Amino acid sequence: MTRVELDIYGIAPSQIKGSYSLILSETNGDRKLPIIVGQFEAQAIAIPLEGINTERPLTHDLFVVLGKKLNFTVSEVFIHQLKEGVFYASLICETMEEKITIDCRTSDAIAIAVRYNCPIFTTEDIMDQAGIVLEESELEKPGRDKSDEPPVGAEKNLVNKFKGKSIDELEQMLDEALRNEDYLKAAQIRDEIDKRK
């Protein structure tokens, strides 16, 4: 079985209400692997990518703390199956004595991979089935967008709602988003504030 290494390319609003497209990119190629995830799953992945500090640890952060206490690490994530449109993944964990494979949701596996900074792999067969080629302009990469152009689906990303807001109003919106633990919205507001400074 040929394995393909993947990087996180970006997260964008999906056409399905309340969901997002997590886009993984072939490390040594042009294909992208889109995976539909929910809002909370997208937030769990975006928070460490955006460098947002949360007031309380999230579930995936607790997994990392548990790993430190029990002396294990996550060495890789393997997306090993695509069945009826659902991706299946495993965490490959290592202790001093053994290697353990844990079955988990793909979104959880990737949220944990980001925190452990470990590689993500899939199979060539899955890339053949579900891989697509996107133009660079079709999706913003994770982290802060440096261009003046809003990303595709900008209205869904709240970009247009920020245009009439002052810096003070945006900072109040940012505080409220953080209080409500809406970290995707907080990242978008923070980026808008940074663009204006």
C-alpha positions as CSV (number, residue, x, y, z in Angstrom):
1,M,0.0,0.0,0.0
2,T,1.5,3.3,-1.1
3,R,1.2,6.1,1.5
4,V,0.8,9.8,0.8
5,E,1.9,12.5,3.3
6,L,-0.6,15.3,3.7
7,D,-0.4,18.9,5.1
8,I,-3.2,21.1,6.3
9,Y,-3.9,23.5,3.4
10,G,-6.9,25.4,4.8
11,I,-10.4,25.5,6.3
12,A,-13.2,27.1,4.4
13,P,-17.0,27.3,4.9
14,S,-18.8,24.5,3.2
15,Q,-21.9,24.7,1.1
16,I,-23.6,22.5,3.8
17,K,-24.9,24.8,6.5
18,G,-23.0,24.7,9.8
19,S,-20.1,22.7,8.3
20,Y,-16.6,23.4,7.0
21,S,-14.3,21.9,4.4
22,L,-11.0,20.9,5.9
23,I,-8.6,20.8,2.9
24,L,-5.5,18.5,3.2
25,S,-2.8,18.9,0.6
26,E,-0.5,16.3,-0.8
27,T,3.0,17.2,0.5
28,N,4.7,16.2,-2.7
29,G,2.0,16.9,-5.3
30,D,-0.9,19.1,-6.3
31,R,-3.9,17.1,-5.1
32,K,-6.1,18.2,-2.3
33,L,-8.2,16.0,0.0
34,P,-11.4,17.8,1.2
35,I,-13.0,16.5,4.3
36,I,-16.3,17.9,5.6
37,V,-16.2,18.7,9.4
38,G,-18.6,20.4,11.8
39,Q,-18.1,23.9,13.3
40,F,-16.7,22.6,16.6
41,E,-14.3,20.2,14.8
42,A,-13.1,23.1,12.5
43,Q,-12.5,25.3,15.6
44,A,-10.5,22.5,17.3
45,I,-8.2,22.4,14.3
46,A,-8.1,26.1,13.6
47,I,-7.3,27.2,17.2
48,P,-3.7,25.9,17.2
49,L,-3.1,26.9,13.6
50,E,-4.2,30.4,14.3
51,G,-2.2,30.6,17.6
52,I,-5.3,31.4,19.6
53,N,-5.0,30.9,23.4
54,T,-8.2,29.7,25.0
55,E,-9.1,30.4,28.6
56,R,-9.8,26.8,29.3
57,P,-8.2,23.7,27.7
58,L,-10.2,22.0,24.9
59,T,-10.7,18.2,24.7
60,H,-7.8,17.8,22.3
61,D,-5.5,19.8,24.6
62,L,-6.5,17.5,27.5
63,F,-5.4,14.5,25.3
64,V,-1.9,16.1,25.0
65,V,-1.7,16.7,28.8
66,L,-2.8,13.1,29.3
67,G,-0.1,11.9,26.9
68,K,2.6,13.8,28.8
69,K,1.4,12.4,32.1
70,L,1.3,8.8,30.8
71,N,4.5,9.2,28.8
72,F,3.2,8.6,25.3
73,T,3.3,10.6,22.2
74,V,1.4,10.6,18.9
75,S,3.9,9.9,16.1
76,E,1.5,10.0,13.1
77,V,-2.1,10.1,11.9
78,F,-3.2,7.7,9.3
79,I,-6.4,8.2,7.2
80,H,-6.7,4.6,6.1
81,Q,-10.2,4.1,4.7
82,L,-12.9,5.9,2.8
83,K,-16.3,4.2,2.9
84,E,-19.6,5.6,1.7
85,G,-18.1,9.2,1.9
86,V,-16.8,8.8,5.5
87,F,-13.1,8.9,6.2
88,Y,-11.6,6.6,8.9
89,A,-8.4,7.4,10.7
90,S,-6.1,6.1,13.4
91,L,-3.7,7.7,15.8
92,I,-0.4,6.0,16.0
93,C,0.8,6.4,19.6
94,E,4.2,5.4,21.0
95,T,5.5,4.7,24.4
96,M,9.0,3.6,25.4
97,E,7.8,0.0,25.2
98,E,5.2,-0.2,22.4
99,K,3.4,1.3,19.5
100,I,-0.4,1.6,19.8
101,T,-3.0,2.2,17.1
102,I,-6.2,4.0,18.2
103,D,-9.2,4.3,16.0
104,C,-10.8,7.8,16.0
105,R,-12.7,10.3,13.9
106,T,-10.6,11.9,11.2
107,S,-11.4,15.5,12.5
108,D,-10.2,14.5,16.0
109,A,-7.1,12.8,14.7
110,I,-6.2,15.9,12.7
111,A,-6.9,18.2,15.7
112,I,-4.5,16.1,17.8
113,A,-1.9,15.9,15.0
114,V,-1.8,19.7,14.9
115,R,-1.1,19.8,18.6
116,Y,1.6,17.1,18.4
117,N,3.0,18.5,15.1
118,C,3.1,15.0,13.8
119,P,2.7,13.9,10.1
120,I,-0.6,13.0,8.5
121,F,-0.8,10.2,6.0
122,T,-3.4,8.6,3.7
123,T,-3.3,6.0,1.0
124,E,-2.8,6.5,-2.8
125,D,-6.1,4.7,-3.2
126,I,-7.9,7.3,-1.1
127,M,-6.2,10.1,-3.0
128,D,-7.3,8.5,-6.3
129,Q,-10.9,8.3,-5.1
130,A,-11.3,11.6,-3.4
131,G,-8.4,13.8,-4.3
132,I,-9.0,17.0,-6.3
133,V,-6.9,19.7,-7.8
134,L,-7.7,23.3,-6.7
135,E,-6.3,26.6,-8.0
136,E,-4.3,28.4,-5.5
137,S,-6.8,31.3,-5.5
138,E,-9.7,29.1,-4.6
139,L,-8.9,28.8,-0.9
140,E,-7.0,30.7,1.7
141,K,-4.3,28.9,3.5
142,P,-4.4,28.5,7.3
143,G,-3.1,31.3,9.4
144,R,-3.4,35.0,8.6
145,D,-4.4,36.0,5.1
146,K,-1.9,38.6,3.9
147,S,-3.8,39.7,0.8
148,D,-6.4,42.4,0.5
149,E,-8.7,40.1,-1.4
150,P,-11.4,38.4,0.7
151,P,-11.4,34.6,0.6
152,V,-14.0,32.6,-1.5
153,G,-17.3,32.7,0.4
154,A,-16.2,35.9,2.2
155,E,-19.8,36.8,3.2
156,K,-20.0,33.4,5.0
157,N,-16.6,34.2,6.7
158,L,-18.1,37.5,8.0
159,V,-15.6,39.6,6.1
160,N,-18.3,41.9,4.6
161,K,-19.9,42.4,8.1
162,F,-16.7,43.9,9.3
163,K,-16.5,46.8,6.8
164,G,-18.8,49.2,8.7
165,K,-17.3,48.4,12.1
166,S,-14.8,50.6,13.9
167,I,-11.7,49.1,15.6
168,D,-13.4,49.6,19.0
169,E,-16.5,47.7,17.8
170,L,-14.3,44.9,16.4
171,E,-12.4,44.6,19.6
172,Q,-15.7,44.3,21.5
173,M,-16.9,41.7,19.0
174,L,-13.5,39.8,19.5
175,D,-14.0,39.8,23.3
176,E,-17.5,38.5,22.9
177,A,-16.5,35.8,20.4
178,L,-13.7,34.6,22.8
179,R,-16.2,34.6,25.8
180,N,-18.6,32.5,23.7
181,E,-15.7,30.2,22.6
182,D,-16.4,30.9,19.0
183,Y,-12.7,30.7,18.0
184,L,-13.2,30.7,14.2
185,K,-15.1,34.0,14.4
186,A,-12.5,35.4,16.8
187,A,-9.7,34.5,14.3
188,Q,-11.6,36.3,11.5
189,I,-12.2,39.4,13.7
190,R,-8.6,39.4,14.8
191,D,-7.4,39.2,11.2
192,E,-9.7,42.2,10.3
193,I,-8.3,44.2,13.2
194,D,-4.7,43.4,12.1
195,K,-5.4,44.4,8.5
196,R,-6.4,47.9,9.7
197,K,-3.4,48.5,11.9
